[in-house]
């Protein structure tokens, strides 16, 4: 994978394998192979963040040389619970992680966005971004950068 040679990622997030760009890579299995290349390129001290609800993505754990963290609605280390959609199909849910849990409201529409959001808590922690102390007294705030509305520990690191 040429891009991995240039960027040298230490964290790889694979949200799902879907039928997009299949004509370029030889069908859905080609999409899975192409996404697996990212996981294969991660170093031994890297982290693969994989969707446990997609069997093709979950199988990529075998290709990881380093840590694997899974996420999903039905299974995973990080899970979406009590999922609801408002009138504009924006997800509201509780996210449960090994590091804590909290209520999340997304500004983006679509039930699939809840699963995608479940990949986020481990990704910043893996890149050694300063962790946040959870506060039950803090009112929910909306992140200007990504639209998350949450109470627990979400913060977009400054550049």
Order of alpha helices (4+ residues) and beta strands (2+ residues): alpha-beta-alpha-alpha-beta-alpha-beta-beta-beta-beta-alpha-alpha-beta-beta
